[in-house]
Amino acid sequence: AGWSAITVASIQALATGALLAWMIWWVATLLERLQRQRDEVRVLHDESHTDALTGLPNRRAFDEAIAVLGQGRRGHDHGGSLLLLDLDRFKDYNDRFGHQAGDAVLRQVGALLRHAVRPSDLPARYGGEEFAVLLPEAGIEEAMQVAERIVRAFRAAAWPGRAVTISVGAAALAASESADALVGRADAALYAAKAAGRDRVVQAAPPAQPAPA
């Protein structure tokens, strides 16, 4: 076309630069879209694993965490412990003060548990007025200390309407014990705490030993 070599080189450079700029924009747009999708998935995951009222992990999150705890029990002295907690006479509280006041108590329980447990522990809403705390790598003595601290925190807290107390069952994961068996022992200890007068911690009995062959 009668263009000089300099003109052709300039056009080629401009075209190459434009193509490179478009590719950079396209990659940046793609990365932004992927990050947005990851954020959306993370939000959905967090929402599906969080109790909306208390802000604590919900039962689904608890079930996943205790399954991991049970699977991770490999040759350690303490694979972890579990606290099961139940608000004392909470139905009576709701009947007397109303469900809005009951919801306020549950929100306060969520905040109290977050402050009373250790950073490594997992407090969760187990269902209704029941809560659970997983204590990874904690033996029964540590679990009892945390449980007693929670009970004292409930006694010292300012509650709307009237005092709110809690009963706790504590159990440490035994060798070769399943997550379901651990929950069962902690639940039995919780019922023992209720039967003994509430507002207290009861340590679970050790798992039954298999009968000799």
Secondary structure, DSSP 4 states (H G I P E B T S, - for coil): ----HHHHHHHHHHHHHHHHHHHHHHHHHHHHHHHHHHHHHHHHHHHHTB-TTT-SB-HHHHHHHHHHHHHT-SS-S--EEEEEEEETTHHHHHHHH-HHHHHHHHHHHHHHHHHHS-TT-EEEEEETTEEEEEEET--HHHHHHHHHHHHHHHHHS--SSS---EEEEEEEPPTT--HHHHHHHHHHHHHHHHHTTSSSEEEPPPPPPPPP-
